[in-house]
Structures are given as C-alpha cells and as structure tokens.
Amino acid sequence: MQFSIAAIVPFLASANAIITGIAVPETIKPGSPFELTIETENYIQTVADIAIAVGFAPGDGYPGALGELLGSFYLGPKNSNVIHNITETVTLPAGTAQGDGIITATVYSLYGVSHGPSLNTYNVTITVGSETSETLKSSSA
C-alpha cells in the first residue's frame, strides 16, 4: 500500500475548536459598554457555532434563563472553529441597581459531520458597581 503525505496535508491545516465559556469584568458599571470574551480551545471535531445570546439577572438569576437580554450575535463561519477568543461589546442598562448579579450566555452550535444541534449555557457572577473593573472573571474558572 502506498502512502502519500500530500493526501493528509489538507487535514493538517484544518482547525477544530469549541466555545468553552465566557469572561466578563468582575465589576460592571451600568450604562457603560464592556467586553464579553467568548473563550475557545482545541476540540476533536468540527463545531459550527451559529449564534450567542447574552443576558443579565440580579442576584442569582433563574436557573436556565438569560434574564434581561443584553444582546445576541451571529457567529457563523467567521467565528466557528477558531482557536482564539472572540470579543463582543454589550452594555448593562443604565438603571441597573448596584449589587450582585449574573451574566449568562447561551450558544447555539451544530456538532460534527451530522450537525447535531446543541445549546450550551455559561454564566459568571458579577458585581454591579460604580466603575467597570479591568479584572476578568471566567465561567470556566
């Protein structure tokens, strides 16, 4: 049996990655935009990430719910199977009361060659305060 290195080169160049969580500032000021970091890493198969929706709830929120919708973003081919973090900008409403809260994001993805659908939810507890901090807090930590 003959083996050609040229036959496997296309497979070496293809990247497979998966969204593993989100990161946001530990403290967020209402009314000021902040960066939502969508964290990624290597994965064993192709994942077509379609969209992400992001919400906020005061206190502990409600399990499985986004709370108040802060935004939604199309990910598509440009942001699927990328082995670098993705950044989107969102804003807590100006009237949000200071105190504890939770940022939740749900990602809709299609897995593998059969494109099996999946919803994955990630959350980060935060403090709503008078200034947005530089320190990020991750859902995967």
Sequence and secondary structure as in RCSB ss.txt:
>XXXX:A:sequence
MQFSIAAIVPFLASANAIITGIAVPETIKPGSPFELTIETENYIQTVADIAIAVGFAPGDGYPGALGELLGSFYL
GPKNSNVIHNITETVTLPAGTAQGDGIITATVYSLYGVSHGPSLNTYNVTITVGSETSETLKSSSA
>XXXX:A:secstr
    HHHHHHHHH   EEEEEEEEESEE TTSEEEEEEEEEE SS EEEEEEEEEEEETT  TT   EEEEEEE 
TGGGSS SS EEEEEE  TT  SEEEEEEEEEEEEETTTTEEEEEEEEEEEEE SS  S EEETT 
